[in-house]
Amino acid sequence: MDEARRRGIQTDIIDAEGGLFRLTHGGRSIRCRESLSELTSAVALSICDDKRMTRRIVEQAGVVVPERIDAEDPEATRAALKRLGAWWSSPRAANRARAWRWASRTWTPSKRPSPPPARSARKC
């Protein structure tokens, strides 16, 4: 919102808790929620919400993407832990990003998310 104001675009908070606001410039007004606008299609939203689909589309477009480890495959997770030592994993759906999991060599596959280590708990 600071950037919009800097550019002379009027900003109005509609629902702070829900992240809903309105941008107005000249005679045009657009409602937005966080980084999405009312112009974002349902198809675009569903693509962005599914991390696997997003990854495939981006990779097919020629963008280099990081390795993906199938956390539901115990052998794949053991091999990755042996090779990498530790990693963060997040849920498939983007809107459930609070359920991140920390994996280390002492980790065993579990459906329950564990809290991040204290040194990594800060927000990026």
Helices and strands as residue ranges (DSSP letters): H 2-6, E 10-15, E 20-25, E 28-33, E 36-37, H 42-49, H 51-60, H 74-84, E 86-89, G 94-99, E 101-104, G 118-120
